Amino acid sequence: MEHELHMRPNLLGLMALAQGVACAVTGPIWGNLVDSGASRKLLLKVGTGLWGLCTFQLAFTTQLWPMLALRVLNGAALSMLLPVLQSFISDLSTSDDAGQICGKVYCAANFGQVLACLIVVPISEHRIFGVMGWRICLAVVGILSLLVVLLVEAAVEDLPRTWDPKRFGLSREFHKLAKFLRLGSFRVIILQGVFGTIPGAAQTFTTMYFQYLSISNHMCGLIIAMRTVGEGIGGALGGYLGDAANAKNHHYGRTWVAMFSVTASIPFLYVVYMGIPREASLSLLFAGILFTMGLVTTWEVPGCLQPVVMDIIPRRDLSSAFSWDVAIVFASGNTIGPLLVGFIAQDIFDYHYTSEKVENMSLEVREHNASALGRAIFFSCVVPSLISAVNFALLFWTYPADKESLEEREAMEDEDAAERTVLLQKDV
């Protein structure tokens, strides 16, 4: 895309910004629909169909502004996924096994990405029947997404839900947000999300970095696929470890798992982007290190963050809570990361923009851009990771109190419901 459409890294970051803002704006609407009793199956079909159409149309777009518009619509569709899935997960799990279920979902999502890494990256810069490979891949993904709509219709079963129009409305969502923000743990999770997602977003430039090392597109795809496999297995492992730690210590176990995972990412980041010599002959070493990195640095979301939210927010408001989390995070961390890398690479480390293909660049330009991009990715990841680790430590103080408060409120609500049932029976 950088070569064919002559887009600098900051323009690529701008498209990520457009999609992130769309997620931020529309996420709470999806969450409000779920909490108001809308059919989750219908929402899945609508969201999946919309992002399928947008992705398919992106394959035929050549101008910046239409691409921005499609990325906005795509972001609006993608923001549906988490609140709907978390609503299903909350129906299927308890506080003791939430991490395992969240980890399995995380693992499944990553293995879907593996297929994209193995197929998209190797052919992205090649022409197939006169069409750039990345365009063909977008068209295929769009068609597959539309086929998923049929799969949802055939395979997904939703419990009967009662639509309550009184619960629907943006004003109610802002009221919920104010209520969520009164919880110390929710504020910590939001702050952690802002900083914690920057490293992952910044590492979207990893493929470009390896291409500057003269690593072939096929090998780049394999390396990224190995990292994604590690992240998938690591997510599932993190869910189990979070549940095991929670069984040992209900107040602090999950937090320790998350802090270790975030802190462990720092030495891996240094080795990959700064420590290993920038040579194509070390491709397998890059793959092995990134696989191991994914294995141990993806525990915090399924092992801690998602189960903690489920422990401090009433189930009737969970979709809204996750939607607001996604909204704020996508409006910040997932958009700051790519923009930060683009800024640091170009304005601090003097990344040299060129419309030439990487293989046609001079050795001097390739080495200079590889160094600039590698250092930019490293610093864009390490500082937010350190801040994220400190943020997690705050859960030691906030999480026990918020969890106990919800348990007390739910116990009182159960008692009130039981008393009302008894009174109704007496009246009868």
GIURVEN-V878482 format. One record per residue. RES is the residue in one small letter. PHI is phi in radians with two decimals (none if undefined). OMEGA is omega in radians with two decimals (999 if undefined). Layout:
BEGIN
res=RES phi=PHI omega=OMEGA
res=RES phi=PHI omega=OMEGA
END
This chain:
BEGIN
res=m phi=none omega=3.10
res=e phi=-1.04 omega=-3.10
res=h phi=-1.35 omega=-3.02
res=e phi=-1.23 omega=-3.06
res=l phi=-1.75 omega=3.11
res=h phi=0.98 omega=-3.13
res=m phi=-1.80 omega=3.07
res=r phi=-1.27 omega=3.11
res=p phi=-0.98 omega=-3.13
res=n phi=-1.21 omega=3.07
res=l phi=-1.29 omega=3.04
res=l phi=-1.09 omega=3.07
res=g phi=-1.13 omega=3.13
res=l phi=-1.10 omega=3.11
res=m phi=-1.17 omega=3.05
res=a phi=-1.11 omega=3.10
res=l phi=-1.08 omega=3.14
res=a phi=-1.06 omega=3.14
res=q phi=-1.19 omega=3.13
res=g phi=-1.12 omega=3.12
res=v phi=-1.12 omega=3.11
res=a phi=-1.08 omega=3.07
res=c phi=-1.07 omega=-3.11
res=a phi=-1.11 omega=-3.05
res=v phi=-1.32 omega=-3.00
res=t phi=-1.66 omega=-3.11
res=g phi=-0.94 omega=3.14
res=p phi=-1.06 omega=3.11
res=i phi=-1.17 omega=3.08
res=w phi=-1.06 omega=-3.14
res=g phi=-1.06 omega=3.12
res=n phi=-1.12 omega=3.10
res=l phi=-1.09 omega=3.14
res=v phi=-1.12 omega=-3.10
res=d phi=-1.18 omega=3.12
res=s phi=-1.51 omega=3.06
res=g phi=1.77 omega=3.11
res=a phi=-1.12 omega=3.13
res=s phi=-1.12 omega=3.14
res=r phi=-1.18 omega=3.10
res=k phi=-1.12 omega=3.11
res=l phi=-1.13 omega=3.13
res=l phi=-1.10 omega=3.09
res=l phi=-1.06 omega=-3.12
res=k phi=-1.17 omega=-3.13
res=v phi=-1.14 omega=-3.12
res=g phi=-1.11 omega=-3.13
res=t phi=-1.13 omega=3.12
res=g phi=-1.11 omega=-3.12
res=l phi=-1.15 omega=-3.12
res=w phi=-1.25 omega=3.03
res=g phi=-1.13 omega=3.12
res=l phi=-1.12 omega=-3.14
res=c phi=-1.13 omega=-3.14
res=t phi=-1.12 omega=3.12
res=f phi=-1.09 omega=-3.12
res=q phi=-1.20 omega=3.10
res=l phi=-1.03 omega=-3.13
res=a phi=-1.13 omega=-3.07
res=f phi=-1.96 omega=-3.07
res=t phi=-1.75 omega=-3.10
res=t phi=-2.15 omega=-3.08
res=q phi=-1.82 omega=-3.07
res=l phi=-1.08 omega=-3.01
res=w phi=-1.16 omega=3.03
res=p phi=-1.07 omega=3.10
res=m phi=-1.13 omega=3.09
res=l phi=-1.07 omega=-3.13
res=a phi=-1.09 omega=3.13
res=l phi=-1.19 omega=3.08
res=r phi=-1.14 omega=3.08
res=v phi=-1.10 omega=3.12
res=l phi=-1.11 omega=3.12
res=n phi=-1.12 omega=3.09
res=g phi=-1.09 omega=3.11
res=a phi=-1.09 omega=3.13
res=a phi=-1.28 omega=-3.10
res=l phi=-1.12 omega=-3.10
res=s phi=-1.19 omega=3.09
res=m phi=-1.24 omega=-2.86
res=l phi=-1.10 omega=-3.02
res=l phi=-1.11 omega=-3.13
res=p phi=-1.07 omega=3.13
res=v phi=-1.22 omega=3.14
res=l phi=-1.09 omega=-3.12
res=q phi=-1.15 omega=3.06
res=s phi=-1.14 omega=3.06
res=f phi=-1.12 omega=-3.11
res=i phi=-1.08 omega=-3.13
res=s phi=-1.11 omega=3.09
res=d phi=-1.30 omega=-3.01
res=l phi=-1.80 omega=-2.98
res=s phi=-2.28 omega=2.99
res=t phi=-2.13 omega=3.13
res=s phi=-1.09 omega=-3.07
res=d phi=-1.44 omega=-3.09
res=d phi=-2.19 omega=-3.12
res=a phi=-1.08 omega=-3.13
res=g phi=-1.07 omega=-3.13
res=q phi=-1.09 omega=-3.12
res=i phi=-1.21 omega=3.09
res=c phi=-1.07 omega=3.13
res=g phi=-1.14 omega=3.12
res=k phi=-1.15 omega=3.10
res=v phi=-1.12 omega=3.11
res=y phi=-1.04 omega=-3.13
res=c phi=-1.12 omega=-3.14
res=a phi=-1.07 omega=3.14
res=a phi=-1.10 omega=-3.12
res=n phi=-1.23 omega=3.13
res=f phi=-1.23 omega=2.98
res=g phi=-1.15 omega=3.11
res=q phi=-1.19 omega=3.13
res=v phi=-1.04 omega=3.13
res=l phi=-1.06 omega=3.11
res=a phi=-1.12 omega=3.14
res=c phi=-1.10 omega=-3.07
res=l phi=-1.29 omega=-3.07
res=i phi=-1.80 omega=-3.00
res=v phi=-1.25 omega=-3.03
res=v phi=-1.04 omega=-3.10
res=p phi=-1.09 omega=-3.06
res=i phi=-1.88 omega=-3.00
res=s phi=-1.06 omega=-3.08
res=e phi=-1.79 omega=3.13
res=h phi=-1.75 omega=3.08
res=r phi=-1.63 omega=3.11
res=i phi=-2.13 omega=-3.04
res=f phi=0.95 omega=3.09
res=g phi=1.43 omega=-3.11
res=v phi=-2.02 omega=3.12
res=m phi=-1.06 omega=-3.07
res=g phi=-1.04 omega=-3.10
res=w phi=-1.14 omega=3.09
res=r phi=-1.24 omega=3.11
res=i phi=-1.08 omega=3.14
res=c phi=-1.09 omega=3.11
res=l phi=-1.06 omega=3.14
res=a phi=-1.11 omega=-3.14
res=v phi=-1.13 omega=3.12
res=v phi=-1.08 omega=3.10
res=g phi=-1.07 omega=3.13
res=i phi=-1.13 omega=3.12
res=l phi=-1.08 omega=3.12
res=s phi=-1.10 omega=3.11
res=l phi=-1.16 omega=3.08
res=l phi=-1.20 omega=3.10
res=v phi=-1.09 omega=3.08
res=v phi=-0.99 omega=3.10
res=l phi=-1.15 omega=3.12
res=l phi=-1.14 omega=3.10
res=v phi=-1.05 omega=-3.14
res=e phi=-1.06 omega=-3.05
res=a phi=-1.47 omega=-2.93
res=a phi=-1.91 omega=-3.03
res=v phi=-1.52 omega=3.05
res=e phi=-2.00 omega=-3.12
res=d phi=-2.00 omega=3.07
res=l phi=-1.18 omega=3.09
res=p phi=-1.01 omega=-3.11
res=r phi=-2.25 omega=-3.14
res=t phi=-1.77 omega=3.12
res=w phi=-1.27 omega=3.14
res=d phi=-2.07 omega=-3.09
res=p phi=-1.10 omega=3.14
res=k phi=-1.18 omega=-3.14
res=r phi=-1.53 omega=-3.08
res=f phi=-1.63 omega=3.09
res=g phi=2.59 omega=-3.11
res=l phi=-1.15 omega=3.14
res=s phi=-1.09 omega=3.09
res=r phi=-1.16 omega=3.12
res=e phi=-1.16 omega=3.11
res=f phi=-1.18 omega=3.06
res=h phi=-1.13 omega=3.08
res=k phi=-1.09 omega=-3.13
res=l phi=-1.03 omega=3.11
res=a phi=-1.06 omega=3.11
res=k phi=-1.18 omega=3.12
res=f phi=-1.09 omega=-3.06
res=l phi=-1.22 omega=3.04
res=r phi=-1.33 omega=3.09
res=l phi=-1.53 omega=-3.13
res=g phi=-1.03 omega=-3.11
res=s phi=-1.15 omega=3.12
res=f phi=-1.17 omega=3.09
res=r phi=-1.11 omega=3.11
res=v phi=-1.11 omega=-3.12
res=i phi=-1.12 omega=3.10
res=i phi=-1.10 omega=-3.13
res=l phi=-1.09 omega=3.11
res=q phi=-1.11 omega=-3.14
res=g phi=-1.10 omega=3.14
res=v phi=-1.04 omega=-3.11
res=f phi=-1.45 omega=-3.04
res=g phi=-1.23 omega=3.14
res=t phi=-1.58 omega=3.13
res=i phi=-1.07 omega=-3.14
res=p phi=-1.03 omega=3.14
res=g phi=-1.10 omega=3.12
res=a phi=-1.18 omega=3.13
res=a phi=-1.14 omega=-3.10
res=q phi=-1.35 omega=3.00
res=t phi=-1.13 omega=3.10
res=f phi=-1.54 omega=-3.08
res=t phi=-1.09 omega=3.12
res=t phi=-1.05 omega=3.11
res=m phi=-1.07 omega=3.12
res=y phi=-1.07 omega=-3.13
res=f phi=-1.17 omega=3.10
res=q phi=-1.11 omega=3.08
res=y phi=-1.22 omega=3.07
res=l phi=-1.48 omega=-3.12
res=s phi=1.18 omega=3.02
res=i phi=-1.40 omega=-3.07
res=s phi=-1.10 omega=3.13
res=n phi=-1.07 omega=3.11
res=h phi=-1.10 omega=3.13
res=m phi=-1.21 omega=3.07
res=c phi=-1.02 omega=3.12
res=g phi=-1.07 omega=3.13
res=l phi=-1.16 omega=-3.13
res=i phi=-1.08 omega=-3.14
res=i phi=-1.13 omega=3.10
res=a phi=-1.12 omega=3.10
res=m phi=-1.09 omega=3.09
res=r phi=-1.09 omega=-3.10
res=t phi=-1.18 omega=3.05
res=v phi=-1.07 omega=3.10
res=g phi=-1.05 omega=3.13
res=e phi=-1.15 omega=3.12
res=g phi=-1.13 omega=3.10
res=i phi=-1.11 omega=3.13
res=g phi=-1.10 omega=3.10
res=g phi=-1.10 omega=3.10
res=a phi=-1.11 omega=3.10
res=l phi=-1.09 omega=3.14
res=g phi=-1.07 omega=3.09
res=g phi=-1.10 omega=3.11
res=y phi=-1.15 omega=3.14
res=l phi=-1.12 omega=3.10
res=g phi=-1.08 omega=3.11
res=d phi=-1.15 omega=3.13
res=a phi=-1.13 omega=3.11
res=a phi=-1.15 omega=3.11
res=n phi=-1.16 omega=3.10
res=a phi=-1.15 omega=3.11
res=k phi=-1.32 omega=-3.10
res=n phi=-2.59 omega=-3.05
res=h phi=-1.13 omega=-3.07
res=h phi=-1.64 omega=-2.97
res=y phi=-2.13 omega=-3.01
res=g phi=-1.03 omega=-3.10
res=r phi=-1.12 omega=-3.12
res=t phi=-1.13 omega=3.12
res=w phi=-1.09 omega=3.12
res=v phi=-1.06 omega=-3.12
res=a phi=-1.15 omega=-3.12
res=m phi=-1.10 omega=3.12
res=f phi=-1.09 omega=-3.09
res=s phi=-1.09 omega=-3.13
res=v phi=-1.16 omega=-3.11
res=t phi=-1.14 omega=-3.11
res=a phi=-1.14 omega=-3.10
res=s phi=-1.24 omega=-2.99
res=i phi=-1.11 omega=3.12
res=p phi=-1.10 omega=3.10
res=f phi=-1.11 omega=3.14
res=l phi=-1.06 omega=3.14
res=y phi=-1.13 omega=-3.10
res=v phi=-1.09 omega=-3.05
res=v phi=-1.22 omega=-2.97
res=y phi=-1.75 omega=-3.10
res=m phi=-2.27 omega=-2.96
res=g phi=-1.48 omega=-3.10
res=i phi=-1.27 omega=3.06
res=p phi=-0.96 omega=-3.07
res=r phi=-1.43 omega=-3.10
res=e phi=-2.29 omega=-3.13
res=a phi=-1.13 omega=-3.11
res=s phi=-1.17 omega=-3.12
res=l phi=-1.72 omega=-3.08
res=s phi=-1.00 omega=-3.12
res=l phi=-1.15 omega=3.08
res=l phi=-1.14 omega=3.06
res=f phi=-1.00 omega=-3.11
res=a phi=-1.08 omega=-3.13
res=g phi=-1.13 omega=-3.13
res=i phi=-1.18 omega=3.14
res=l phi=-1.17 omega=3.05
res=f phi=-1.08 omega=3.14
res=t phi=-1.12 omega=3.10
res=m phi=-1.04 omega=3.11
res=g phi=-1.10 omega=-3.08
res=l phi=-1.16 omega=-3.02
res=v phi=-2.00 omega=-3.05
res=t phi=-2.00 omega=-3.12
res=t phi=-2.16 omega=-3.08
res=w phi=-1.49 omega=-2.91
res=e phi=-1.20 omega=-3.08
res=v phi=-1.26 omega=3.14
res=p phi=-1.28 omega=-3.08
res=g phi=-1.48 omega=-3.06
res=c phi=-2.33 omega=-2.93
res=l phi=-1.06 omega=-3.10
res=q phi=-1.14 omega=3.08
res=p phi=-1.09 omega=3.13
res=v phi=-1.11 omega=3.10
res=v phi=-1.03 omega=3.14
res=m phi=-1.18 omega=3.13
res=d phi=-1.53 omega=-3.05
res=i phi=-2.01 omega=-3.11
res=i phi=-2.00 omega=3.06
res=p phi=-1.01 omega=-3.06
res=r phi=-1.04 omega=-3.11
res=r phi=-1.18 omega=-3.12
res=d phi=-1.99 omega=-3.01
res=l phi=-1.10 omega=-3.11
res=s phi=-1.08 omega=3.10
res=s phi=-1.13 omega=-3.14
res=a phi=-1.09 omega=3.12
res=f phi=-1.16 omega=3.11
res=s phi=-1.14 omega=3.12
res=w phi=-1.17 omega=3.08
res=d phi=-1.06 omega=3.11
res=v phi=-1.08 omega=-3.10
res=a phi=-1.04 omega=-3.08
res=i phi=-1.22 omega=-3.13
res=v phi=-1.18 omega=-3.13
res=f phi=-1.16 omega=3.13
res=a phi=-1.34 omega=-3.08
res=s phi=-2.23 omega=-3.00
res=g phi=-1.02 omega=-3.09
res=n phi=-1.26 omega=3.08
res=t phi=-1.85 omega=3.10
res=i phi=-1.13 omega=-3.06
res=g phi=-0.95 omega=3.13
res=p phi=-1.07 omega=3.13
res=l phi=-1.14 omega=-3.13
res=l phi=-1.15 omega=3.11
res=v phi=-1.09 omega=3.13
res=g phi=-1.05 omega=-3.14
res=f phi=-1.17 omega=-3.10
res=i phi=-1.12 omega=-3.11
res=a phi=-1.10 omega=-3.05
res=q phi=-1.42 omega=-2.97
res=d phi=-1.64 omega=-3.13
res=i phi=-1.86 omega=-3.10
res=f phi=-1.77 omega=2.96
res=d phi=1.05 omega=3.02
res=y phi=-1.06 omega=-3.10
res=h phi=-1.65 omega=3.10
res=y phi=-1.29 omega=3.06
res=t phi=-2.62 omega=3.13
res=s phi=-1.52 omega=3.14
res=e phi=-1.31 omega=2.96
res=k phi=-1.15 omega=-3.09
res=v phi=-1.01 omega=-3.08
res=e phi=-1.19 omega=3.13
res=n phi=-1.62 omega=-3.14
res=m phi=-1.31 omega=3.06
res=s phi=-1.22 omega=-3.14
res=l phi=-1.02 omega=-3.12
res=e phi=-1.10 omega=-3.14
res=v phi=-1.17 omega=3.14
res=r phi=-1.07 omega=-3.12
res=e phi=-1.14 omega=3.14
res=h phi=-1.13 omega=-3.12
res=n phi=-1.18 omega=3.08
res=a phi=-1.10 omega=3.12
res=s phi=-1.11 omega=-3.13
res=a phi=-1.11 omega=-3.10
res=l phi=-1.23 omega=3.13
res=g phi=-1.08 omega=3.12
res=r phi=-1.16 omega=3.12
res=a phi=-1.12 omega=3.12
res=i phi=-1.10 omega=-3.11
res=f phi=-1.04 omega=-3.09
res=f phi=-1.22 omega=3.09
res=s phi=-1.25 omega=-3.13
res=c phi=-1.72 omega=-2.97
res=v phi=-1.21 omega=-3.10
res=v phi=-1.07 omega=3.08
res=p phi=-1.08 omega=3.12
res=s phi=-1.13 omega=3.10
res=l phi=-1.10 omega=3.12
res=i phi=-1.11 omega=3.14
res=s phi=-1.09 omega=3.12
res=a phi=-1.09 omega=3.10
res=v phi=-1.13 omega=3.13
res=n phi=-1.04 omega=-3.13
res=f phi=-1.04 omega=-3.12
res=a phi=-1.05 omega=-3.14
res=l phi=-1.15 omega=3.11
res=l phi=-1.14 omega=3.08
res=f phi=-1.02 omega=-3.12
res=w phi=-1.66 omega=-2.98
res=t phi=-1.56 omega=-2.99
res=y phi=-1.11 omega=-3.13
res=p phi=-0.99 omega=-3.11
res=a phi=-1.17 omega=-3.12
res=d phi=-1.18 omega=3.13
res=k phi=-1.16 omega=3.13
res=e phi=-1.15 omega=3.12
res=s phi=-1.09 omega=3.12
res=l phi=-1.14 omega=3.13
res=e phi=-1.07 omega=3.12
res=e phi=-1.16 omega=3.14
res=r phi=-1.12 omega=-3.14
res=e phi=-1.16 omega=3.09
res=a phi=-1.12 omega=3.11
res=m phi=-1.13 omega=3.11
res=e phi=-1.13 omega=3.11
res=d phi=-1.14 omega=3.11
res=e phi=-1.11 omega=3.12
res=d phi=-1.10 omega=3.13
res=a phi=-1.12 omega=3.12
res=a phi=-1.14 omega=3.12
res=e phi=-1.13 omega=3.12
res=r phi=-1.12 omega=3.12
res=t phi=-1.11 omega=3.12
res=v phi=-1.10 omega=-3.14
res=l phi=-1.11 omega=3.11
res=l phi=-1.11 omega=3.12
res=q phi=-1.14 omega=3.10
res=k phi=-1.16 omega=3.13
res=d phi=-1.10 omega=3.12
res=v phi=-1.21 omega=999
END
